[in-house]
Amino acid sequence: MNVLLKSAKIVAPEQPEYHLKKRDILIREGKITSIASKIEDATVENISYKNLHVSLGWFDSSVCFGEPGYEERETIDHGLDVAAKSGFTDIVLNPNTKPSPNANSTIVFLKNRANHKLTGLHPLGNFTIDAKGVDLAELYDMKSAGAVAFYDYKRAIANPNLLKIGLQYAQNFDGLIYSFPMDVKIKGKGIVNEGKVSTTLGLKGIPALAEELQVSRDLFLLEYTGGKLHIPTISTAGSVKLIAAAKKKGLNVSCSVAVHNLILTDESLTEFETSYKVMPPLRTKKDVLALLKGLENGTIDLVTTDHTPIDVEQKKVEFDNAEYGSIGLESGFGLINQAMGMETAISLLTKGRSIYGIEEPDWKEGSDANLTLFNPEGEHVFNAEKIWSTSKNTAFLNTKIKGTVYGTINNNKYMKSL
């Protein structure tokens, strides 16, 4: 792939020599060969867009597809194309498939299905066999096959001794352990945030305590064992405080927040719209403000779309019976850009690979081109026509978002979004 990006404004907050400067960028055989004020080369395809901006490729740490087992929701092949069109050049794939990724062979299958795609797929393996929370899965073998961390998807590790053993064992091969922040006994049969809205609607609530108790327990275990712990998709002000204190102690803990928990509150639930049924649940305005502050001060490491395709038969049902989840790849950039501004959005979207041991892209001449092309300006409505995913369950249908993705470059490939 040989292309020349013309008059592209580079967004690279960590590299002042390029940041917000317009440059031509020549890419040959998938590598950045020259960055200069003006480059003329008639032998390559010239790429020029209105208000073209370019950053290092975006990264999403929590993406679900469906294959194997739930291909009607999304296949790996099509899902990776959706990710590329949405601006993401690397994604971490959640282990919510059937069969579950318990061993070397399942990780190899997932990696092979993503061969030769523009967007890099980095699979998570289960922490326990079939995510049942009883016996440890083959962590070392999965790590050797390419698993970047271990997670029983959206299921808390109820047995504290199992998490203790896992954190100790994984240190032998620098493994990263996930623990979903939800105490199942406190959660009970709750399905939305416990508070005024749940009481008004007559829906069973999940108190913030259910999350914070689990986070507190897991951080105590991490302090005892050492190792690396990731707490995915936190949602409460109390969790932000607990993780900030743990980081101050020097514990090796990271965490993420889903875009919908930054934008929406439980007040969205008044019409019983199942698109807003997500896990963890939408919380209060106070929680949203604390999450935003946690991002600002570095307590929260990652923002994720938490992209979760669910087929229509499992969403168009009574609220109590609907599956959790919202797709988010297509709307992720526009929402973060709208809420936080372009420079902050790009900083958040390009960080995090190092947590998983994934190679970070860079701007050096001679480096592999791993880039996202976009226009940060222009408001538009995110409607059904802008959804590329097979499943259409989005919490942001007909929401105003800001900015447009033009395309992505990675793995010696270029994909246009428009």
Secondary structure by P-SEA (a helix, b strand, c coil): cbbbbcccccccccccccccbbbbbbbccccccccccbbbbccbbbbbccbbbbccbbbbcccccccccccccccaaaaaaaaaaacccbbbbccccccccccaaaaaaaaaaaccccbbbbbbcccccccccccccaaaaaaaaccccccccccccccaaaaaaaaaaacccbbbbbbccccccccccccccccaaaaaaccccccaaaaaaaaaaaaaaaaacccbbbbcccccaaaaaaaaaaaaacccccccccccccccccccccccccccccccccccaaaaaaaaaaaaacccccccccbbbbccccccccccccccccccccaaaaaaaacccaaaaaaaaaccccccccbbbbccccccccccccccbbbbbbccccccccccccccccbbbbbbbcccccccbbbbcc
